[in-house]
Amino acid sequence: MSNEKVRQSEDGHHCAESASAPMPLPEVDFGEFAPSSYEAWKEAAVAALKGAPFEKSMFTSTYEGITLNPLYTNADTRDLEAPRAFPGAYPLRGASASGNLRRPWEVAQFCDETLPEEAHKAIVHELDRGASTVALVLDRRTLEGLDADAEGAVAAGVSVSSLEDLEALLEDLPGRHPLYIHAGVSALPFLALLDALAAKRKIPFGELTGCVGADPLAALLERGALPASLAALFDEMTQTIVWARERKTPLRTILIRGSVLHNGGASAVQEVAYAMTAAIETLRALQERGIDVAEFSRRLRFEFSLGSNFFMEVAKIRAARCVWARIASSFGGDGEAQRAEIFGRTSLFTKTVYDPYVNMLRNTTEAFSGVVGGVDGLTVGCFDEALRPGSEFSRRVARNAQVMLRKEFNLLQPTDPAGGSWYVERLTDELARKVWEALQKVEAEGGFLKGVCEGAIQHDVQAMLQQRFKRLAQRSDRAVGTNMYPNPAESLPEFAEPDWAALRAVRTEAVRRHRASRDEGAVKRTLEVLASARTGAAASAAAAAGATLGELRSALNGAGSDGLSVEPVPPHRWTEQYEAMRRRTEAFVAEKGDNFKVFLANMGPIPQHKARADFISSFMEVAAFEILRNDGFATTEECAAAAAASGADIAVICSTDATYPELVPPLARAIKEKRPGMGVYLAGAPAAECKDAYLEAGVDDFISVRSNCLETLTGFQRAKGMF
C-alpha cells in the first residue's frame, strides 16, 4: 500500500484511498451531435420511403380509434400536467413512491383441479415455487351456486360444496397468504363457508386478505341471465361488505371483471370504459343500501386482461387508474377512495391452439406490459390453456415468467418505469380521454345496465370482435403459427382428457357423506333464518351448521330470478375461425385419406419463382393443405403437363411480375386444355393492363397479400367437399 493511505469512513469502516489526486474525467462535448428537428427527420423518412405516401405508411390506426404517430417528441407531452408529477404520485405515476419495493405485485397463479385435496396440493406447490397468492378457479357448478351432485356437465375448476371441501382446499392458508377467488354471481355463500372455516381453524379475521369477490353485472353479461334478481344480488353484495366490516377484515368482496369484455373481443377503450360504468352502476346500487364511496372503494378490485399490443396495454392500466380516481372524486371520495386496486391476467383471447409454444412469448410480453403499467397483482396463463388443462410444465413456465420479471429483470426496483416516455405519456392521455368519452356516452344513455338490457354494449363489443376477425382473415393482423408461418409438420401437445365421470362420482359421494354426517334439524332451522333475514351473519350460521353452498344459494334466491334476460357476450379467441378451418382439413384427411392438393406451377429457375412459391406455400398451409413442390420448369408445356399429371385440385402459377405477361396466358391455357376441371390461380396481384388477358386465358383468380386468406381457403374446402 505504498501509494495508498487508510482512511476511516463515516460509518466506521476502513477503506483505501489513493494518495494521488483522482484523474479528472474528460469533458463531454456534444457538439458533434447536431440538434435535429421533427421536420428534418420527416424529410429523411420521406426520402427513405421512395415515393410511398408518408401519412399512409408511417401512421398506425388502432382498434381504440387512436392514431399512433411515427415519432414522439417532448412537444407531445408539453401540455400534459400529470407526467410532470413525481414517480409514485397517484394515479398516473403508480400507487406509492416506493412502488413494488414496498409491496411487490402479487403473483397469483390459478389452480383448477376438481378435487379439493388435489387443488390444495397444487396451491402449496405454486406457493413453494414463487406464487404469493392463493388463486383459484371454481368450477361451473360452484360459480352458479350449485352443489357437486347437481345436474349439468362437469367442467374444469375446483368443486366446493361444503365446509369440509373448503377446509380440504385451504386448510390454514387464508391466514398466511392473500386470496384471489371469483365466487360467481354473489360472494356471500362462499364467504359464509370461509367464515366458518376461519372460526373452526381459529384464523384471525384480520389476517384474511385479498379478494373473494363477485360481479353480478359481469355475470349477467357473460351468461345472459341470473339465478336471482339483480336487486337481491346487490343486497347480498352489501351484506358481504357488512360482514367484512364486522369481522374487521381487509378482504375485498367486489370484483369488477373487465376481462369478460376483453374475452368477448372488446378494445382497450371498451374494456375499461364499460368496466368503469359497471363499477358506477354497482356503486350507486350500494349507496342506496348505505355503503359510501370510501367503503366501496376499500372493498373493490378491478380485473383486466392484458392483450398483445404492448404499449396500449401499459397505457390501459395507467389510464384505468386515472379514470377511477376521477370517478371516485366525483362521488365525493377522498384520496384513498380514489385508489384503484387492479389485477391483470394475460389474455385468453390472444392464445392459439396451433403452435402453442408461441403463446409463451405472448404471455411474457403481456405480463411485462402489466408490470410496467403498474398492476397490483398478476396472473400468467398457461401457454397451452386454449387446448388442454394446465400441465406441471406449462404451469412452471407461467409461474417462472413472473419470477423472472421480479428477480432476473429487477422490475421490483423502478417506480412507474414507463413514466416520462413521450410515447406512453401521450398514449395514456389519449386513451384516458377516449375511455372517459365512452363512459360519458353510456351514462348519458342511462348507464351500464340499460346499455346491456338494450343490447348497445353487446353490439359495440360484437362489432369490435368482427373487426378483429376481419383483419385477421385478411392477415392485416398476424397470429404466428396460425394465419402466418404455420408449421404443417406440427403435432399438438398430447394430453389425457380428465375422467369427468369419475370425478363427478367422487364429488357426488363427498356431498352425500357430508349430508349424512350433519344435524339436519339444525341445518333446516338456520336455512329458514337465512331465507328470511338474508344477512351475512345468518349465512355464516347456516354454513357452520353444515349447510352446503348450493343450499345457501337456494335459500338466498328466495323468489328466484326476476326474469331479466340479455344477449350474452360469450368468450372468444381471435384465431378460433382459422383453427376451425384447419381442424376441418385434418378431420377430412383422417376420414377420407385425401386432402386439397396445391400444385406450384413454378416457372424459371429457383431465384425467379421462390418468393412467390414460398408465399403460396405458407398461405395454403394455413389450412393444412398439401403442397406439391418442384424446382421450376423451363417451358410452359413442361409445367402444364406436370400440373395435369399431379392430380392436384388447383395449380398456382409462381414467377415474377416481369415474366408474367409472357408466361401466364400460354401456361393457363395449356393447363385448362389438359385438365379442364383444374383450378388455375396466379400468385400475386396482376398489373391492371394484364388482368383481363389473364382471366381470358383461364386464370380463375389471383392470390396476393391483399387476399382474404380465411375466405379463400374456406372456399377451397367447400369446393373439395369438406363441409
Secondary structure, DSSP 8 states (H G I E B T S, - for coil): -TTEEEEE-TTS-EEEEESS---------GGGS----HHHHHHHHHHHHTTS-HHHHH-EE-TTS-EE-S---GGGTTT-SGGGS-TT-TTTT-SSTTGGGTS--EE---B--SSHHHHHHHHHHHHHTT--SEEE-B-HHHHTT--TTSSS---SSB---SHHHHHHHHTTGGGTS-EEEE-SS-SHHHHHHHHHHHHHHT--GGG--EEEEE-HHHHHHHHSB-SS-HHHHHHHHHHHHHHHHHTT---EEEEEETHHHHHTT--HHHHHHHHHHHHHHHHHHHHTTT--HHHHHHTEEEEEEE-S-HHHHHHHHHHHHHHHHHHHHHTT--TTTT---EEEEE-STT--SSSTTHHHHHHHHHHHHHHHHT-SEEE---TTTTTS---HHHHHHHHHHHHIIIIIS-TTS-SSTTTT-HHHHHHHHHHHHHHHHHHHHHHHTT-HHHHHHTTHHHHHHHHHHHHHHHHHHTTSS--BTTTBS--TT----------HHHHHHHHHHHHHHHHHHS-HHHHHHHHHHHHHH--HHHHHHHHHHT--HHHHHHHHHTT-----B--------TTHHHHHHHHHHHHHHHHHS---EEEEEEBSSHHHHHHHHHHHHHHHHTTT-EEE--S-BSSHHHHHHHHHHHT-SEEEEE--TTTHHHHHHHHHHHHHHH-TTSEEEEES---TTTHHHHHHHT--EEE-TTS-HHHHHHHHHHHHT--
